[in-house]
Structures are given as structure tokens and as C-alpha cells.
Amino acid sequence: MPSSSVSRDSSTGEPETTECSTQTLASLKRSNARLRDQLAAAQLVKFQKKMSTKTYGRGVSKLCHMFISVDVMVAESDRRLNEGISGADPNLDLSEEAIRDRNRTFKAYQLMVGLVPDMERTMAQDDTHKITTMMSELQHGASEARGDDIRRVKEELANWLNERYKPSVPFTTKSRANRGFNNDITGQLLCSTSFDWSNSVVRQCLRDGEPAYCKTDIFLNCLFAPTKSGDMTVDLDGFLKGVLLVKTYCCIFTSPTSADVFEAEEDSDGPVRKKLKLQSGRVKATKQNVASLLQMNGIVTPRSIAYAATLLVFNLTDIEQWPSESANHTAGHGFNFKTFYNHIVDYFEAPTDSDSIASNKRLLKWWSRYVLLIILMGKINLSVLFSTIFPRHVSASNDSQDGWQAILKRRAAAKTARNTAAFRLDTSGLDAPPRDE
């Protein structure tokens, strides 16, 4: 057998690194990367075959729209297709609210197509039975998932409130009967930041259902983390960062136990994560969570946040049943949950200026920082299945224009507060004596 010789450095005796070996190593790395991508694609196809249409339907209410049914989403897509073919203006003679409603519904359809494999191809076929069956299974899954999430959040919320507030009469996991405005703890959490819950007059007006106080508002105490300024009426830095909201999100999309990663306390940067130590004998979980099943790839989306926020607020109330569509999704003291959901969606998807766009990006980045670390996505890096680019339509709630105007005013007040603070910072040293160099 011929002997092999290795070129060695005369001073150290170590093998010399040649340009050829470097190129070979780089080639091996590229080959390894290609093989990993091929394995990921093969596993993804195999995984998708195991998923039933009903299972994908469980993600429709979470990621597409919580209140719009599957048939309405499809009808909006068909309407746009027909209007496009005929050359008609889809917004002709429509009110601003109707345009907003159409755009929001069509976005839900686009997200559903990205979520459900082969849906667009199925909808393009002439097989009416197949199409009807798919839509029925998707709707069944969506409704079933919402019911399951309501029950799960109701139970876990009782435990979180008992841990955080230590009430003399503990909250029960079986019922919402002792919640709502009549309870000082949940009442304060449900109170809008526009009102002072410590004021006895405000508390009584809320409990009596006074129309001037009981409005559908997204700026509720339960959705805020403590702000650095301490004034949540103008400071939006803590909006949608409340610890109960983050826990609710994790309970729905990862697991109830993952919500325990966050302490009951919070500061201006959001919920405090516990310092957990892995046990040596701990068995790795093999069951995929909701985020993995729905191929979210660790991306926290605006509509998933709106979904979690709506379920949190509902379970803080003492409402016995989920408000029906016949009641226009209104319950309690006139609180409209569909309006509430739409306002949060539009808060992200309909930014009013460049400051709002930048603020929304920072908020979603914040969510990724807090939630992404505990979403177990498995060993393969799956591609993003649906776009996070939202249509630039003027949008608000199709139920309450007044509510959307309140959001615009709040954003304007926050911008004014930031500009005032910046001006004070720039002018604070104008009258100061020069420093000695």
C-alpha cells in the first residue's frame, strides 16, 4: 500500500492548511446545508400529509380572523375575482366602513390560503362537493379551537390571578361568575386607562353600565405593562405588553406550562422571565405545540395577538357564554368583542404615519424577543408560510368609527408627548454655564 504523506510546518510539526483543503471544507459545508434543506422539505411534506383539514381549520380563527366565517372569506375572494374580470370598481358607491370590512376580510382569506395547503387549487376546481366539504371542515375546526381556548384560558387565568393578587376569595377555574366589574381585581384590569379605577364614582358607573363609561376600548389596564412615565393615557410604550396577555398568548400557542416561564410581576420592559434550570432527568417533549402545528416558525403575528387579547378580556368578565353573531358579538355592558378584535388588528395593519409603523415594528420585535425563545420549533428550520406584509388600506372597525378615532387621538397624544420630551432634552442645557475643559 502506498504511504501517504502530509505536509507539515517545519517549526511546529502541525499539518499545513492549504488552499485546496479550505475549498474542500467549504464545499462540504455547502453540501451539508443542501442535505439539511432537502431533509427539511421532505419532513415538511410528510408532516403536512398527516394534518387533516379540520386541524388546519383550528388555526383559521387564531391566525386569519376570529369572527369572520370561512364562507364569508371565500365569498369576498370570489367577489373580487368577479369584479376584476368585469372591470368594475370594487369600491364604487361603498362607504368607508364597507371598504374597511372588505379589505380586512380579504386579508383573512389570503392568510387562510397561506395556512391551508392546496386550498387555492381546490377552490379553483369545479367539484362543488369537495369545496363545500373543505370549507365545512375548516369552519368546524375554527369553532372547536375557539371553544377549547376559551375553556383553557378561563382555567389558567384563575390560577394566575390567585398567584398574583392572593384574593381573600380565590377565583375558581370552573366559572367566570365572580369576575367582571363587580370584582375589584378583574374590574380594575377591565377598566380603560382613560378612567381612574380608584375613583368610587368611576367604579359605580362601570358597574351600573353607564354608556359614557362602558365603551368598547382597546386601551384596557390588563393589556398594559407599567410604563416608564407612569401615565398610560398618553404613553403607549407598555401597550400590548401586559403579563396576563403574554401568559395568555403562550397558553394558546405554546402550552399552559410555557406561560409559567413568566413571573406574575412586570416592569416597563414587560413580564419578567423566571430563571429556570433544566433538570438533568427531564424528558424532552415530543408533542408539537400549536405554533409548530400551524407552521408559525416563531413569528408572532398581529392577528394572533388580537386573538389572545380578546380571549383574555372575555375571561376577565363574568359573561356566561360567548356572545353570538345574532347579538353582534356584544355582551356585558355593551362591550363589542368583534369591534375590540378589529381595533387591535387595525392598530397593526393600518398605521397612520411613519411613527406608528416604526412603533408597530418595535412592538412585534418585542413579542418575538419574549415569546420566540419558548416556542419549540423542532430541529428543522421551516420556511414562513404566510406573508407579514399588510395591505396599505385605510382600516378601522366596521362597527365603531368613534373607537377608531379614539385610537388616532391616543397615537397623536403619544407622539406629542414624545416630541415634548425630546424638546425638553434638547433645551435643558441652554442656560447652563460652560464646563471647564
C-alpha positions as CSV (number, residue, x, y, z in Angstrom):
1,M,0.0,0.0,0.0
2,P,1.4,3.4,-0.9
3,S,2.2,5.5,2.0
4,S,0.5,8.9,2.4
5,S,2.5,11.9,3.2
6,V,1.2,15.1,4.9
7,S,3.0,18.4,4.5
8,R,3.9,19.7,7.9
9,D,5.2,23.0,9.2
10,S,8.9,22.7,9.9
11,S,8.8,24.8,13.1
12,T,5.6,23.4,14.7
13,G,5.2,20.0,13.1
14,E,1.5,20.7,12.6
15,P,-0.2,19.9,9.2
16,E,-0.2,22.9,6.9
17,T,-3.5,24.4,5.9
18,T,-3.6,24.6,2.1
19,E,-6.0,26.5,-0.2
20,C,-7.2,23.2,-1.5
21,S,-8.2,21.9,1.9
22,T,-10.0,25.1,2.7
23,Q,-12.0,24.9,-0.5
24,T,-12.8,21.3,0.2
25,L,-14.1,22.2,3.7
26,A,-16.3,25.0,2.2
27,S,-17.7,22.5,-0.4
28,L,-18.5,20.0,2.3
29,K,-20.4,22.7,4.3
30,R,-22.4,23.7,1.3
31,S,-23.3,20.0,0.6
32,N,-24.3,19.6,4.3
33,A,-26.5,22.7,4.1
34,R,-28.2,21.4,0.9
35,L,-28.8,18.0,2.6
36,R,-30.4,19.7,5.6
37,D,-32.7,21.7,3.3
38,Q,-33.7,18.6,1.4
39,L,-34.4,16.8,4.7
40,A,-36.4,19.7,6.0
41,A,-38.5,19.8,2.8
42,A,-39.1,16.0,2.9
43,Q,-40.1,16.2,6.6
44,L,-42.4,19.1,5.9
45,V,-44.2,17.3,3.1
46,K,-44.6,14.2,5.3
47,F,-45.8,16.3,8.2
48,Q,-48.4,18.1,6.0
49,K,-49.9,14.8,4.8
50,K,-50.6,13.9,8.4
51,M,-52.5,17.2,9.0
52,S,-56.3,17.0,8.4
53,T,-58.3,19.9,7.0
54,K,-60.0,20.2,10.3
55,T,-56.7,20.6,12.1
56,Y,-55.7,23.4,9.8
57,G,-59.1,24.9,10.5
58,R,-58.1,25.2,14.1
59,G,-55.7,27.9,13.0
60,V,-58.2,29.9,11.0
61,S,-59.7,31.7,14.0
62,K,-56.2,32.1,15.6
63,L,-54.3,33.5,12.6
64,C,-56.8,34.7,10.0
65,H,-59.9,36.2,11.7
66,M,-61.6,35.4,14.9
67,F,-65.1,36.4,13.8
68,I,-65.3,36.1,10.1
69,S,-66.5,32.7,8.9
70,V,-64.8,30.7,6.2
71,D,-67.6,31.0,3.7
72,V,-67.6,34.8,4.1
73,M,-63.8,34.9,3.4
74,V,-64.3,32.8,0.3
75,A,-67.2,34.9,-0.9
76,E,-65.1,38.1,-0.6
77,S,-62.4,36.5,-2.7
78,D,-64.9,35.4,-5.3
79,R,-66.5,38.9,-5.4
80,R,-63.1,40.4,-6.0
81,L,-62.3,37.9,-8.8
82,N,-65.7,38.6,-10.5
83,E,-65.3,42.4,-10.2
84,G,-61.8,42.1,-11.6
85,I,-63.0,40.1,-14.6
86,S,-65.9,42.5,-15.3
87,G,-63.7,45.6,-14.8
88,A,-66.0,47.0,-12.1
89,D,-64.6,49.2,-9.4
90,P,-65.0,47.1,-6.2
91,N,-65.1,50.3,-4.0
92,L,-67.7,52.1,-6.1
93,D,-70.5,53.6,-4.0
94,L,-69.3,51.9,-0.9
95,S,-69.0,53.6,2.5
96,E,-65.6,53.8,4.2
97,E,-66.7,51.3,6.7
98,A,-67.7,48.8,4.0
99,I,-64.3,49.2,2.3
100,R,-62.6,48.6,5.5
101,D,-64.7,45.5,6.1
102,R,-63.9,44.1,2.6
103,N,-60.2,44.7,3.0
104,R,-60.0,43.1,6.4
105,T,-62.0,40.1,5.1
106,F,-59.9,39.6,2.0
107,K,-56.7,39.7,4.1
108,A,-58.2,36.9,6.2
109,Y,-58.7,34.9,3.1
110,Q,-55.1,35.5,2.0
111,L,-53.8,34.3,5.3
112,M,-56.1,31.2,5.1
113,V,-54.7,30.3,1.7
114,G,-51.2,30.6,3.1
115,L,-52.2,28.4,6.0
116,V,-54.1,25.6,4.3
117,P,-52.1,23.6,1.7
118,D,-53.7,23.2,-1.7
119,M,-56.7,25.3,-0.7
120,E,-56.4,27.7,-3.6
121,R,-56.1,24.8,-6.1
122,T,-59.1,23.1,-4.5
123,M,-61.2,26.3,-4.7
124,A,-60.3,26.6,-8.4
125,Q,-61.9,23.2,-9.2
126,D,-65.5,22.6,-10.3
127,D,-66.0,20.0,-7.6
128,T,-68.7,21.7,-5.5
129,H,-68.9,18.8,-3.0
130,K,-65.1,18.9,-2.4
131,I,-65.1,22.6,-1.9
132,T,-68.1,22.5,0.4
133,T,-66.6,19.7,2.4
134,M,-63.3,21.6,2.8
135,M,-65.0,24.8,3.9
136,S,-67.2,22.9,6.4
137,E,-64.2,21.1,8.0
138,L,-62.2,24.3,8.2
139,Q,-65.1,26.1,9.9
140,H,-65.7,23.2,12.3
141,G,-62.0,23.3,13.3
142,A,-62.1,27.0,13.8
143,S,-65.1,27.0,16.0
144,E,-63.9,24.0,18.0
145,A,-60.5,25.6,18.6
146,R,-62.0,28.8,19.9
147,G,-64.2,26.9,22.4
148,D,-61.2,24.9,23.6
149,D,-59.1,28.1,24.0
150,I,-61.8,29.9,25.9
151,R,-62.0,27.0,28.4
152,R,-58.3,26.7,28.8
153,V,-57.7,30.4,29.3
154,K,-60.6,30.6,31.8
155,E,-58.9,27.9,33.9
156,E,-55.4,29.2,33.7
157,L,-56.4,32.8,34.3
158,A,-57.9,31.9,37.6
159,N,-54.6,30.3,38.7
160,W,-52.6,33.4,37.5
161,L,-54.9,35.9,39.3
162,N,-54.8,33.8,42.5
163,E,-51.0,33.7,42.4
164,R,-50.5,37.4,41.6
165,Y,-53.2,39.0,43.8
166,K,-53.8,36.5,46.6
167,P,-57.6,37.3,46.9
168,S,-59.4,36.5,50.1
169,V,-61.9,34.6,47.9
170,P,-59.9,32.7,45.3
171,F,-61.0,32.7,41.7
172,T,-62.4,29.4,40.6
173,T,-61.3,27.6,37.4
174,K,-64.8,26.3,36.7
175,S,-66.7,29.5,36.3
176,R,-66.4,33.2,35.5
177,A,-69.2,34.1,37.9
178,N,-67.0,36.0,40.4
179,R,-65.2,38.1,37.8
180,G,-66.1,41.3,35.9
181,F,-66.6,44.9,37.2
182,N,-68.1,43.7,40.4
183,N,-64.8,42.2,41.4
184,D,-62.2,44.8,42.4
185,I,-59.3,42.8,40.9
186,T,-60.8,42.0,37.5
187,G,-62.7,45.3,37.4
188,Q,-59.5,47.2,37.6
189,L,-58.0,45.1,34.8
190,L,-61.0,45.6,32.6
191,C,-61.1,49.4,33.3
192,S,-60.0,51.7,30.4
193,T,-56.8,53.6,31.1
194,S,-58.9,56.7,30.3
195,F,-60.6,56.3,33.8
196,D,-59.3,56.1,37.3
197,W,-60.5,52.9,38.9
198,S,-59.6,54.2,42.4
199,N,-62.4,56.7,42.0
200,S,-65.6,55.3,43.6
201,V,-67.8,57.2,41.1
202,V,-66.0,55.6,38.2
203,R,-66.3,52.2,39.7
204,Q,-70.0,52.6,40.3
205,C,-70.6,53.9,36.8
206,L,-68.8,50.9,35.3
207,R,-70.8,48.5,37.4
208,D,-74.1,50.2,36.5
209,G,-73.3,50.1,32.8
210,E,-73.3,53.8,32.2
211,P,-72.9,54.3,28.4
212,A,-70.4,57.1,28.8
213,Y,-68.1,54.7,30.7
214,C,-68.9,51.3,29.2
215,K,-67.5,51.7,25.7
216,T,-65.5,49.3,23.5
217,D,-61.9,50.4,24.1
218,I,-58.7,48.5,23.4
219,F,-56.7,50.6,25.9
220,L,-57.5,48.4,28.9
221,N,-55.4,48.1,32.0
222,C,-54.9,44.4,31.5
223,L,-53.2,44.9,28.2
224,F,-50.6,47.4,29.5
225,A,-47.3,46.8,31.3
226,P,-46.2,49.6,33.7
227,T,-44.9,52.5,31.6
228,K,-41.7,54.5,32.4
229,S,-43.7,57.7,32.6
230,G,-46.4,56.1,34.7
231,D,-49.1,57.8,32.5
232,M,-50.8,55.2,30.3
233,T,-53.3,57.8,29.0
234,V,-50.6,59.1,26.6
235,D,-47.7,56.6,26.9
236,L,-48.2,53.6,24.6
237,D,-44.8,52.0,25.3
238,G,-46.5,49.5,27.6
239,F,-49.5,48.7,25.3
240,L,-49.9,45.0,24.5
241,K,-47.1,44.1,26.8
242,G,-49.1,43.1,29.9
243,V,-48.0,40.0,31.7
244,L,-51.5,38.4,31.6
245,L,-51.6,38.9,27.8
246,V,-48.2,37.3,27.3
247,K,-49.2,34.4,29.5
248,T,-52.5,34.0,27.6
249,Y,-50.6,34.0,24.3
250,C,-48.2,31.3,25.5
251,C,-51.1,29.3,26.9
252,I,-52.8,29.2,23.5
253,F,-49.9,28.9,21.1
254,T,-47.2,27.0,23.0
255,S,-48.6,25.3,26.2
256,P,-50.1,26.3,29.5
257,T,-46.8,25.3,31.2
258,S,-44.8,27.6,29.0
259,A,-46.8,30.6,30.4
260,D,-45.2,29.8,33.8
261,V,-41.9,31.0,32.4
262,F,-43.1,34.5,33.1
263,E,-43.3,35.9,36.6
264,A,-46.5,37.5,37.9
265,E,-44.6,40.7,38.3
266,E,-43.7,43.0,35.4
267,D,-41.8,46.2,34.7
268,S,-41.6,48.8,31.9
269,D,-39.9,46.2,29.7
270,G,-42.7,43.7,30.1
271,P,-43.1,40.5,32.0
272,V,-40.1,39.2,34.0
273,R,-38.9,35.8,32.8
274,K,-38.1,33.3,35.5
275,K,-34.6,31.9,35.8
276,L,-35.4,28.2,35.1
277,K,-32.8,25.5,35.4
278,L,-33.1,22.4,33.3
279,Q,-33.3,19.2,35.3
280,S,-30.8,16.5,34.3
281,G,-33.5,13.9,34.1
282,R,-36.0,16.0,32.3
283,V,-37.6,14.3,29.3
284,K,-37.8,16.4,26.2
285,A,-41.4,17.0,25.0
286,T,-42.3,15.1,21.8
287,K,-45.8,16.5,21.2
288,Q,-45.8,19.5,18.9
289,N,-47.4,22.7,20.2
290,V,-50.0,24.8,18.3
291,A,-47.3,27.2,17.0
292,S,-45.4,24.3,15.4
293,L,-48.5,22.6,14.0
294,L,-49.6,25.8,12.3
295,Q,-46.1,26.4,10.9
296,M,-45.8,29.8,12.5
297,N,-42.0,29.5,12.5
298,G,-41.7,31.6,15.7
299,I,-43.4,34.6,14.1
300,V,-45.8,36.5,16.4
301,T,-48.5,38.0,14.1
302,P,-50.8,40.9,14.8
303,R,-54.0,38.8,14.4
304,S,-52.7,36.1,16.8
305,I,-52.1,38.9,19.4
306,A,-55.6,40.2,18.8
307,Y,-57.0,36.7,19.3
308,A,-55.2,36.3,22.6
309,A,-56.2,39.7,23.8
310,T,-59.9,39.1,23.0
311,L,-59.9,35.8,24.9
312,L,-58.1,37.4,27.9
313,V,-60.7,40.2,28.1
314,F,-63.6,37.8,27.7
315,N,-62.4,35.6,30.5
316,L,-61.9,38.6,32.8
317,T,-65.6,39.3,32.6
318,D,-68.5,37.4,34.3
319,I,-70.2,36.7,31.0
320,E,-71.6,33.2,31.0
321,Q,-71.4,32.4,27.2
322,W,-69.5,33.6,24.2
323,P,-71.6,36.4,22.6
324,S,-73.4,35.1,19.5
325,E,-73.3,36.6,16.0
326,S,-77.0,37.3,16.3
327,A,-76.2,39.7,19.2
328,N,-73.5,41.3,17.1
329,H,-70.9,39.8,19.4
330,T,-71.9,42.3,22.1
331,A,-72.2,41.3,25.7
332,G,-72.0,42.6,29.3
333,H,-72.4,46.3,29.4
334,G,-72.4,46.8,25.7
335,F,-68.8,45.7,25.1
336,N,-68.4,44.5,21.5
337,F,-65.8,41.9,21.2
338,K,-65.7,42.0,17.4
339,T,-65.0,45.7,17.5
340,F,-62.4,45.2,20.1
341,Y,-60.6,42.5,18.0
342,N,-60.8,44.6,14.8
343,H,-59.4,47.6,16.5
344,I,-56.3,45.7,17.6
345,V,-55.9,44.2,14.2
346,D,-56.1,47.7,12.6
347,Y,-53.8,49.1,15.2
348,F,-51.1,47.0,13.5
349,E,-52.3,46.7,9.9
350,A,-53.5,50.3,9.4
351,P,-50.7,52.5,10.7
352,T,-51.5,56.2,10.4
353,D,-48.0,57.6,10.0
354,S,-44.3,56.7,9.9
355,D,-44.1,56.8,13.7
356,S,-46.9,54.3,14.0
357,I,-45.2,52.0,11.5
358,A,-41.9,52.1,13.5
359,S,-43.7,51.6,16.8
360,N,-45.6,48.6,15.4
361,K,-42.3,47.0,14.2
362,R,-40.7,47.6,17.6
363,L,-43.7,46.0,19.3
364,L,-43.6,42.9,17.1
365,K,-39.9,42.6,17.7
366,W,-40.5,42.9,21.4
367,W,-43.0,40.0,21.2
368,S,-40.5,37.9,19.3
369,R,-37.9,38.5,22.0
370,Y,-40.2,37.4,24.8
371,V,-42.2,34.6,23.1
372,L,-39.9,33.2,20.4
373,L,-37.4,31.8,22.9
374,I,-40.0,29.5,24.4
375,I,-41.7,28.4,21.2
376,L,-40.2,25.0,20.4
377,M,-40.0,24.7,16.6
378,G,-38.2,21.4,16.4
379,K,-35.0,20.6,14.7
380,I,-35.7,21.9,11.2
381,N,-36.0,25.4,10.1
382,L,-39.3,25.6,8.3
383,S,-40.0,28.4,5.9
384,V,-42.5,31.1,6.6
385,L,-45.8,30.0,5.0
386,F,-47.7,33.3,5.0
387,S,-46.7,36.9,4.5
388,T,-46.5,39.6,7.2
389,I,-46.9,42.4,4.6
390,F,-50.2,44.0,5.2
391,P,-52.3,45.9,2.6
392,R,-52.0,49.7,2.9
393,H,-55.7,50.3,3.2
394,V,-57.4,52.8,5.4
395,S,-58.9,50.5,8.0
396,A,-60.7,50.6,11.3
397,S,-63.5,48.8,12.9
398,N,-66.6,48.1,10.8
399,D,-68.6,48.5,13.9
400,S,-67.3,51.6,15.6
401,Q,-65.8,54.6,13.8
402,D,-65.7,56.5,17.2
403,G,-63.5,53.8,18.6
404,W,-61.0,54.2,15.8
405,Q,-61.0,57.9,16.2
406,A,-60.1,57.4,19.8
407,I,-57.1,55.3,18.8
408,L,-55.9,58.0,16.4
409,K,-56.2,60.6,19.2
410,R,-54.2,58.4,21.5
411,R,-51.5,57.9,19.0
412,A,-51.4,61.7,18.4
413,A,-51.2,62.4,22.1
414,A,-48.3,59.9,22.4
415,K,-46.5,61.5,19.6
416,T,-46.9,65.0,21.1
417,A,-45.6,63.7,24.5
418,R,-42.5,62.2,22.8
419,N,-41.8,65.4,20.9
420,T,-42.2,67.5,24.1
421,A,-39.8,65.2,25.9
422,A,-37.3,65.5,23.1
423,F,-37.6,69.3,23.1
424,R,-37.0,69.5,26.8
425,L,-34.0,67.2,26.4
426,D,-32.5,69.4,23.7
427,T,-33.1,72.7,25.5
428,S,-32.2,71.6,29.1
429,G,-28.6,72.7,28.8
430,L,-29.1,76.0,27.0
431,D,-28.8,78.2,30.2
432,A,-26.1,76.1,31.8
433,P,-22.7,77.7,32.3
434,P,-19.9,76.3,30.0
435,R,-17.9,73.5,31.5
436,D,-14.2,73.8,32.1
437,E,-12.2,71.8,29.7
